[in-house]
């Protein structure tokens, strides 16, 4: 390597360093802004660092709009959602669906196979029974559970990736994306923020959190992990997601036994083993679905599953009465 070449390379490196330093000095200071809005049945909070309030408002408004779009696709509470229109055609021909819905159903199907059905978005018929039980106390009968069981099972949902179609094989099938859609919606909203030039962001919806870059000059967003041991209670999150699932607020008591709002798709019953799970993963769709799966699988099986997911870790706590 000649001396002239070494000199030119050195000068180039020095010029690059000064150019980057100048950009940092001239960059507008970032300020913290926070906005809240109801969506997906919960309060959604977006916290960002931006150069001005107008920049933050435009970016967050677009992010909330994206969340609303995802909700209209995936809600099982709205009769006109794309998800419910698909369910209305259960037992018929394959239905071509949006890229968003297919993406979520494909990820759900993959996790269903990996958990042998402990996570299953076809669980809707069971969920309807348990929602009724929480509202009015009418515990599902054996006959009702047996009838619903005919319409549940991830193998009854056939995905065709080449044509982006979904076929629900049995009439009356009903999909429920409550254990995966919020995480995906937050992933989509973070992408919108990034497209608007926002890199430092935190999005929260119920038990799901998705983070962009850390706040300026910090190691990460400081987040409390309720299910961790005291010495591991706080984590610093950046470019990742955290989801927590459990039955601390929604459950049904029947004949002295407590049934969670989280339904085991393999039995049709609300989970009775009280497990609270927090999962940290690379994105919201992963952390959200895994947290739900762990509550069904239980502590030991859940930990075995987490060890197979790159970049994921979990805090699982068995809740004592």
N, C-alpha and C positions, 0 to 999 in steps of 0.2 A: 504494500500500500504506500503510495507516494506521499511525500510531505505536503505537496500542494492539495491533494485530495483530503488529507487529514485536516488541513487548515480550513478548507471550504466547508467540510462537514461540521467542524467546531463552530465556525461562524454562523452556520445555519441553525445549529442547536441554540446558540446564544440569542439569535434573532427571534426564534420561536418562543423562547422563555420570556423575553421582554414583551413580545406581542401578546402572549397569554396574560401576563401580569397587567398590561395596559387594559385589556378587556375586563379583567376583574375589577380594576380600579374604576373604570368607566361604567360598569354595570350598575343599574339602578338598585338601591337597597330593597330587600324583600320585606313585606309586612304580612302579618298573620290575619286571616279573615275566616269567618265561620258562618255557615248557613245551614238551616234546618228545614225539613219538609216531610210531610207524611207521604209514605209510599210503601207498597207491598205490605200494608197492614201494620207498619211500624214507623217510628220516627227515624228518619235518615239524616245523618249529620255529615257535612263535608267541611273539612278544615284544610285550608291551602295557604301557601306563602306566595304572594304575587307582588309585582312592582307597583300596582295601584288597585284601588277598589273597583274601578271600572273593569279592569282586566279580570279580577277575581269574580265579579258578578257575572260577566259574560260566560266565563268558563264554567262556573258552577251551575248557571241556568241551563247550559247545554248538557251538563252531566245529569242534572235532574230530569231533563227531557228524555235523555237516553234511558234512564231507569224507568220512566213512565212507559216508554216503548216496549221495554223488556217485560214489564208487568202486564201490558196488554196482550203480549204473546203468550205468557206462561201462567197467568192467574187461573186458578180453578174456582174462584169466587165470581168470575165474570162470565156470564153465559155467552158473550160475544167474543171472548178471547180466542186466539188461534188454537190453544190447547183444548178448549172445550168444543170448538168446531171439529177438531180431530176426533175427540171422544164420541161425538154425535154420530160419527161414521164407523164406529167400532163394529166389527163383523162384516164389513164390506170390503171394497177394493182398496189397494194402497193409495195413500194420500200424499201428494207432494207438499212439503212444509218449508218454512223459512229456514235460512241458514242458522239463525239463532236457536230455533227450536230443535233442529236436527243435532246441532252441536251438543246441546244439553242432554238430549235423549241418548246420544251415542256414549257420552261420558257416563251417564247413569247406567246404561246397559253393561258397560265394561266393569263398573264397580259391582253390579249385581252378580256378574259371573265370578268375580274375585272373592265375593263374600258368600257365595252359594245362596243368594237370595236374601241375606240379612238387610241389604239395601235394595229397594225395589220400588220404582216410581209407579208401578201398576197397582199400588196399594190403595188407591182411591176408594174402592167400595168398602174396605174396612174403615178407612178414615172417616167416611160419612157416618158410619154407625157410631164411632166414638165421639164425633162432634155432637151428635144427637144426645149421647150419654152425658157429655159435659154440660150441655144446655139444660136438659130436663131430667137427668138422672135415670133415663131408660137404658139399663144395661143390655147389651146385645144378647139375644137368645142364641142357643146352639143352632137352631134352624136358620137364623139370619146369618150367622157366621159361615155356616155350611153353604148357603146360597151365594154369599159374597165370594167364597173361596173359588168358585167356578170361574170367576171373572178376574182373578188375581194371578200373577205369575209373569216374571220378566220374559220367559220363553214364549209367551203369547203376544209379545210385541216384536214385530219383524222390521228391521231397518235395512233399507237398500241405499247404500252410500252413493253408488253410481248415479242413481236417479233422484236421490235425496227424498225418498218416500218412506212413509211409516204405515204399517198395516197392523191394526189391532184385530186379532183373530176372533175374539169372542164378543158377541153383542153385549152391551152394557158395561164394557170395560171403562174405567175412569182413572186417568193419570193424576198424580199429585206430585208436584215438583217442589214442595215446601222444604225439602232437605237439601236442595242444590241450587235453586234459582236465585236466591238472594246473593249468594257468593258470586255467581256468574254476572248478575246485574252490576255489582260493585266493580268487578273486573272491567266490564264494558264502560262504566262511568269513569274509571281511572284513565282508560285509554282516551276518552274524550278530553279530559283535563290535559293530558299530555299533548294532544293535538292542538290545544289552545296555548301551549307554551308553559303550562303549569307542571312542574316536576316534583315539588315538595307538597305532598297531599296525603290526607288520611280520610277514609270513608267508612262510616259506621252504620249498620242497619241491624237492630236487634242484637243477636249474638255474633254477628259477622263483622269483621274489620278487614279492610284492604288498604295497604300502604304503598305510596310511591317512595320517592327519596325522603330521607330524614329531614327534619327541620334544619335550617342552616346552622352550621357549627355544632351539631350534636351527633351522637352515635346512632340515634334512631328515635322513633316515637315511643315514649315510655308507657307501657301498657301493663295493667295488672292481670295476672292469670289466676283466676279464682280457684282453680282446681289443683294448683301447684303447692308444693310444700312451702312453708314460710320463707325459707332461705332462697327459694327460686320463684318467689311471687311476682317479681317484676322482670319484664323482658323489654328489649329495645328492638323495635321492628322497623325494617326498611325494605322496600321492594319485596313484599311478601304479604301473607294474610294469616289471620287468626279467627277461628270460629269456636264457639262454645255451645254445647247442647246438653239438655237435661230436663228433668221434670219438676224443677223447683216451683213453678207457678201454675202449670197446666196439668191436671191429673183428675182421675175419677176414683172415688173410694166405693167399694162394693163388698159387702159381707166381711168387713175388716181388712180388706186387702186394697192396696193402692196401685192403680193402673196409670201409667204415664200416658201423655198425649202422643208419645212416640210409639207407633204401632210396629210390632214385629211382623213383617210380611209373611213369615213362615208359619205363623200360628193364627194371625188375625187379632191377637190380644195386645192391649197396651202393655208395654214393658213393665214388669214387676220388680226386677232387679234394679235397684236405684243406682244408676251410674251417671256421673257427670263427666263430660269429656271436653277437653280443649285441645284443638289441633292447630299447629303452626305449619304452614305449607307455602309453596311458591305462589299460589294464586287462590282467589276466593272460591272458585268452583271446586277446587280440590279440598280445601279446609272445611268448607260447608258440608259437603257430602260425607267426608270421612268422619267428622264429628257426629253426624247422625248415625252412621254405620257403627261407630264404636259404642254408642249407647245401647244398640241392639246386641252386638257381639259380646259385650262385657269386657272386663279389664284384660284378661290374659289373651283371649283371641284377638282383641283389638290391638294390643301391643304387637302381636305377631304380624298383623296386617300392616301396621305403620312401618315396621322394619323393611317392608317390601316397596315402600314409596320413597323415591329419591327426594331428599331435601325436606322431608316431613318429620315432625316429632309431636308427641302427644303427652298430655297430662290427664290421667284418668283417675277418678276418685270414686270409690264406692261409698255412697251416702248411707250413714247409719241413722236409724230412727232415734 
